[in-house]
Amino acid sequence: MKVAASVPDQDLPFLQSLYEWLRRTNGLAVTAEASARHQGAAEIVNIVLSNTIALSSFVVSLRAWLGTRPRKPPITVEVNGVRITVPDGSPESLAVLEKALRAALDDDAE
């Protein structure tokens, strides 16, 4: 299952940081899409979640990365055409994201 993460344009430096953080996470396949519009800055981070271990690794890594940010940018994650926004990095918003990703992974497995 392919997941795309993005942030508002003004927060693109945060997305580059997230991309670099996730690249160091074992078990995750991560790529970044950049455009000339933003002078090569990452606009979308793509993450492949092939199983529940990868999904858990992504959520744990996202939680840890957000914990290092003094200002937490809103992150929008898109999976199977559904967008979930994590507005603040709160445990509640991350739980909503994890639940949606698990449901999407279960749907892909069927």
Secondary structure, 3 states (H helix, E strand, C coil): CEEEEECCHHHHHHHHHHHHHHHCCCCCEEEEEECHHHCCCEEEEEEECCCHHHHHHHHHHHHHHHHCCCCCCCEEEEECCEEEEECCCCHHHHHHHHHHHHHHHHHHHC
